[in-house]
Amino acid sequence: MAKGKGGGTVGTVEALVMPVLEQLGMRLWDVRFEKEGPDWFLRIYIDRDEPLDLNACEEATRAINPVIDAADPIDQSYFMEVGSPGLGRKLTRDVHFEAMRGRRVAAHLIRATAAGEKDVAGILQGKDGARVTLLLDDGSETVIEEKEASYFKLCDDEDLF
């Protein structure tokens, strides 16, 4: 099966775990199937309206594990991890951008702006196709093509540092 984001393995796992998580009052944020050194990792990132804690991740793991084991969608051995996408979660799907509308988001640009900046942050106004609009601190808006940024992420962790 295909590996990584969006491949056959990821899509299959998403379809399997989404209804399980919904029954628990949780949402699927992302699924990653990644190789690190000699090992494969199936990483399932979950979210919910109230803060996630270790007990919620354990509850999700216990509910998801038998569903994945029964379907057996992955040929090789792997380690499964279920957890939060974190405070600085990356926005990779349209639903992520919609869910984070009105929140502070940072974009890391592939090429620097005319002013020499590679990092842009502002309040996410929305996403139209591949165009992401941010309201900057000075009150102006900027539109960033998705392909012009290596990532977009939530800035909830700025005040921690």
Phi, psi and omega in degrees: 000158179292149181251171174081194184282131173085355181282182182300318179297313182298313180299319179296314180296318178303312181297326180287317189270337183303311179294328178295314180294321179300321178296333180270001182077026181241167177238149173277123178268314182195159173228134177231137173237105192229147176261130175232113185061228181275355189253151174255142180233129171259110182250122181246116181259128185240162180210163173200170183294321178269160182303143175276143174228180182299323180297321179293319179294321178294318178299317179295317179300314181296328180279323183283319187308310181293330179293315179291319178299318181293320181283330179048058185279357185238126185288316185270171178284152183201166174252133178259133176233134176239127181195184179279148174287351176089170181295319181266041185300141178280142177261111185240349183232157179304321180295330177294315180296321179293317181293330184260008178305135181089357180256160179283129184228146176245144174239136174255112185281147178289318177243141181294151176290176177300331179276001178086011181268139175249347179243128180233135178227146178184183180277125181293118179269331179156179180224127179238105186065241180257012183253122181253127181252129178239140172268115185279166182300331181277003178093353178273162177252148173230145178246127182241125173290136182306320182290347179273355181240140176283334173195160168239138179215155176289142182257030180295345184263002183302320184284354181279343188246000000 
